[in-house]
Amino acid sequence: MHVPDHDTLLTEGVIAKFLRYVQIDSPSDEDSTQAPSTTEQWEIARLLEGELLALGLRDARVDAHAIVTATLPGNVPDAPTVGLLAHFDTFPGTPGRWVKPLIHQGYSGDTIALPSGATLSTVSHPELVHCLGHDILTSDGTTLLGADDKAGVAEIMETLCRLLRDPGLKHGPVRVAFTPDEEIGKGVDHFDVPTFGAVAAYTFDGGAQGEVEAENFNATNLRVTLTGRSAHTGYAKGAMVNALHLAGELMSAIPSTMRPETTQDFEGFLHVDEIAGNVESVTLKMLLRDFTEAGLAHKRAMLEGILTGLQQRHPGCQAKLEVTGGYRNMKVEVDRDPRVMGLALKAVRDAGVAPVQRPIRGGTDGARLSFLGLPTPNLFTGGVNHHSRTEWASVQWMEKAVEVGVRLVQLWAGERLATTTGPRKDTGSFPIASA
Ligand SMILES: [Zn+2]
């Protein structure tokens, strides 16, 4: 794709950028062993590198794994380096190629009908209640929109453009990174935190206006294999142990109140994500989630108890439990430096928006970065209903996100470098800076 020239980039605004990015196909692929997981992602990576170079950021580069980075040098001395991050891959589970973005101007509160026949209303999308008069971006309803997370990419690019346009805005060095493969949990597999060199970073990958997220699930992903015993069905009495029924028993033993479909906010869950098998053997993919380590351990113990019970009741049944992945709640890491959240909340307030602190009921690249030593909470983008054909974004919320980005780097410019170094201390003992 053609790289716009310097002046166009500076003046076109966040929405023009967004519309350009969403029309470049970039789904990731969970089954791929490559990094990036799809070759398609190179196109947007190279475009972003080209745009950053066109803006005059001389160290802009895309690395061997399609991670795009660049630095906007600071214009005040001794200010800490802050990172801004977003991912450019889109969720592979919903059609995401050939996105045809639409703008519905001046939302009236009525149902929005998409060309595909899909609709958005305040009933199905309660956040729309807060968007009367806004311009609403959607796809044509046959694909996702890609606001997750090209809204974040566009907002960070526009933040850079604002800072470049107005030298009166004081800021320290701003490091940006655009990453592939976030949707398949591999966005920061190849991310070099020491080279990135920021004291704190923010992902622009959240939802409705005001969201500031510094807490995510603790997660354990498991593969459970239940082995039974096959026999001729005509002569199976006393011989067959049907693994399919074992799996049924396991699933019905998960309390109905501890499932994703019945939990919210700070409640954790046990979830059966996939099941495959036959009489002899069944494999289940299971996800355990909780905001506390103790809660997660409890859920693991509960599952182990269910499996033990199965084996006791059904001689011949074998149960195997393997951990296939997981992640931890970043809160403990983010809290080590109270400026990280303190300045984010202040930036949101300074933009005239009431911050909404919510737990992320999932994991983020920011969580992984936080445990690698780069505290990285998540900020709103103005995109809503991600991973769906009725994904939408508010133009006005996206513009607020840019305002927050600009304000945030200005606030960090007022902070001195030295105070984050030195040994880590327990959380909770620092004053909240500038908040
Ligand atoms: Zn995202």
Boltz pocket constraint, residues with backbone or C-beta under 6 A from the ligand:
constraints:
  - pocket:
      binder: B
      contacts: [[A, 87], [A, 148], [A, 149], [A, 182], [A, 205]]
      max_distance: 6.0
